[in-house]
Amino acid sequence: MGHKKVALVTGAARGIGNGIALKLAKDGYSIAIMDVLKKEDVAENITPIEETGAQVLYIRGDITSTDSRAAVVEEIMAKFGRIDVLVNNAGVAPRVRADILEMTEESYDFVAGINLKGTLFLTQAVANQMIALIGKVENFMPKIINIASMSSYVSSVSRGEYCISKAGVSMVTKLFADRLAEYGINVYEIRPGIIFTPMTEVVKDKYDKLISEGLTPIKRWGYPEDIANAVSAFCSNLFSFSTGEVVNVDGGFHIQRL
C-alpha cells in the first residue's frame, strides 16, 4: 500500500476540476484524473500538475459507464493501493439551452446521466472501496467532496435539466454523509457560483454586465482556484466534526437581498 494520500478528481482535464487537481497536487496528494477527453488533447493542462512532483494517473473514462467506473477504481487501486479523497466534479451543461416547456428527454438523459447518475454510482463504487480500506491503510481519513452548483437551488428555466441534476447532487451529498458517518467518511459539498471556465466563457459578456451591476456582493468572477481552495480546506481535517456540510463559493450570490 502506498503511504501518500491519493485524490481522485473527475472531469479534471480542464476548468474547475483541473484547478482542484493542481491544488491537491501542491498539497502533497498523488492525483488520479478521470475524464472523457484524450490526455494528449489536454496535455498543457496536465503538465503543470505533473510539474508539482506529484504522481499523476490520467485515466480516460466515462462516469456514465458501469464498466468504466469499475475499471477506474481498479486502476487506481493497482497503482496506488488507496483512495483518500473523491472529488465529484465532472459535469456538463445542456448542449442546447431550451425552455423547460420544450426540453427534450434526450437532453435530460445526457445531462442527468453524467451530473447525477454518474456521480451517484461513482460515489457508491468509491465509498465501498474506502470502507474496504479502513484499518488496512495508515493515516486513512477518507473524504468525499461533491461539486454541486448554485443551480442546486436557483431556477434557470432555459437549462432545467442542469438545475435538476445539481439539486440531485445535493441530495447525494446528504445521503452519503448520513450513510458513511459510521465509517468515519465525511462528505462535503461545494456550490460554485459564476466561475470562469470553458463552460461559462460563452456567456462572458452577459455575466460581466450582471456582476458589474451587483448580481453578487463580491463584484468579480470566481475562478477554479477559488473552488480548489475550498476543496483543500475540506481535505485538511479541520472539519472533522462536520459532514453533509455545504459551502457556497459564489461571491455571496446566495444571500437574498432587497
N, C-alpha and C positions, 0 to 999 in steps of 0.2 A: 504494500500500500504506500502511495506517495505521502510525504509529510506536508507538502504545500497545499494550501486550500485551493479548491477548483470552483470556478464560477461558469455556469452555462448561461449564455445570453442569446436569446433568439432574435432573429432579424437584426444582427449586429454588423451587417456588411456596410450599412450607411445610416445616416440620421441619428436618432436618439440612441438606438442600440449600440451604434459604433462609439458614441461618446461614453456610454456606460462601460463598454468593454475596455476602452482605453483607460478610464479612471480606475477600474478594478485591477487592471494590469499594473498600474502605478502603485496601487495599494498592496501589491505583492501576491495577487492571485494568479494561478495558471488559468488560462481562458479557453473555453470551448465555445465556438460560434456555430450556430445552426442557422443557415439561411438558404433561400432558394436560388440565389444568384451564384454564378460561377466565380470562384476565387480570383481567377485572372482578370475578370471584368471589374473587380473592386480592389485590386492589389494596392492601389495608392491609399486606400482606407485601412487596410490590414497591416501594411508595413509599419506605421507608427506604433501600433500595438506590439508588434514583434520587437521593435527597437527599444522598448522598455526593458527588454531582457526576459520578459515573461514567456513561458511556453505557451504557444497558441496552436490549438487544434481547430482547423476550419473544416466543418462538415457541411456538404451541400445536402440539405434535407428539407422536407416539407412537413410542417406540423399537422397538416390535414390528413396525412397518411399514417395509418396504424403501424405499418411495417417500418416506415421512415423514422417514426418516433422511437420505436423499439431499437432500431439499428443505431441511432444516435446515442441513446443511453448505454448500449453495449460497447460502442466505440470509445466513449469517454471512460467507462469503467476499465476497458482493456488498456488504455493509455495511462490513465491517472489513478485508477483504483478508488476514486471517491468523487462525490458531487456535493459541495458545501453550500452552494448558492445557485438557485434557479431564478433568472430574471426573465419573466414572460413579457417580452417587448414586441415580438413580431405582430404586425397588424397592417391592414390595408384599408384604404378608403374605397368607396364605390368607384367603379371605372367611369360611370356616368352619373352625375347628380340628377336625380329625378324626384319630383314631388311625391310625397307619401301616397297620394291618390293614384300615382302612376308607377310606383316602384315595382320592379319585376321580381318574380321568385328567383330567377337566375342570379340577379344582383344580390338579393338577400342571402342566397346559399353561398355565394362567393365570399361575401364579407363576413357573415356569421360563421362560416365554415373555418375560416382562418382565425379571426379575432376571438371567437368564443369557444367553438367546439375544439379547435386545435389546441387552444390554451388550456382548456379543461382537461383534455386527455393527456397532454404532455405533463401537466401538473400531477395528474394521477400516477403516471409512469415514474416520474422522478421522485415523487413523495414515497412511493413503495420502495424504490431503491434506497432512499435516505433512511427509511425505517430499518431496512435490512442491514445498513452500515452502522447503526447505533451500537456502541460498545465494541466495535471492531476497528475503529479508526480513532487515532489520538487527536485531541483538540477539535472534536467534531461538534459544532453547534449549527446545524443546518438552518437555512432560511430560504423562504420563497418570497419573491417580490414581483407583484403584478403591475405593469404599466397600463393603467386604465386611461381615463381622459376626463376633461370637464364635460365631455359628451355623455358621461355616465349619468348626468342629471340635467343637462341643458338640451332643450329641444332644437334640432335643426331639421326642419321639415323636408329639406331637399336631400338629406342623407340619413333618413330614418334607420336604415339597416345598420349604419355605423353606430348611431346612438344606442340602439337596442343591443348591439353586440357588446358595447362598452359597459352598459348597465349590467349586462350578464356577467362580465368580468368582475365587476364589483361584488356580485353575489358569490362568485367563485372564491374571491378573497375571504369572505365571511365563512363560507362552508369549510374551506380547508384550514382556516385559522382555528375554527371550532374543533374539527376532527383531529388535527395534528398536534394540538396543545399537549396532549398526554405524552407525546414522544419528545417534547421539548423543541418542536419545529415551529418557529414563529413565521407568520405570514403577514406581509405588509402590502400596501397599495400606494402608488403614486399617481396623482391625476395631473398630468401636464395641461397647461393652458395653451396659449398660442406660441408654438415653438418653431423656430426657423429650421426647416428640414426640406428635403426634396418633396415631401407631401404638401407643404404649405407654400413653397416657392411660387406655385402657380397663382396664388391669391395674394401675393405680397402687397400690391398696391392697395387692395381692399383693407387689409389689416393694418398697413402703415397709417392709413387715414383714421381707422377706428381707434387705434392705440393713441394717436396724437390727440384725438378728441376725448380721450379719457375713458375708453372702454374698460381699461384695467387701472387700478390705483397706481401701480408701479408702471410708469409710461415707457416701457420698452418691450421688444420681443424677448421671449425666452429662447435659450439655446440648449443644445444637447448637454452641455456641461452643467447646466442648472439641474437637470434631471439626474445626471450622473452623480452629482454631489449628494443628492438626497438618497440615492441608492447606496452610496458609500457609507452614509451615516447609518442607514438601517443595517448594513453589514458589520458595523463596528462593535456590536454587542452592547452599545449604550442604551438600547431599547429592549433589554432582555425581559422586562416585565410588561411589555406591550405586545399584543398580537391583534390582527384584524384592523390594525391602525391605518388610517388614510391620511396622507399628506398632500395638500394641494400645492403644486408648484406652478403657479398661474398668475403671478403678479398681483394677487388679490382679487382676481376675477370673481371668485365665489362669494365675495361679500355682497350681500343685497343692499343696494344703496338707493336713497331717494335724491 
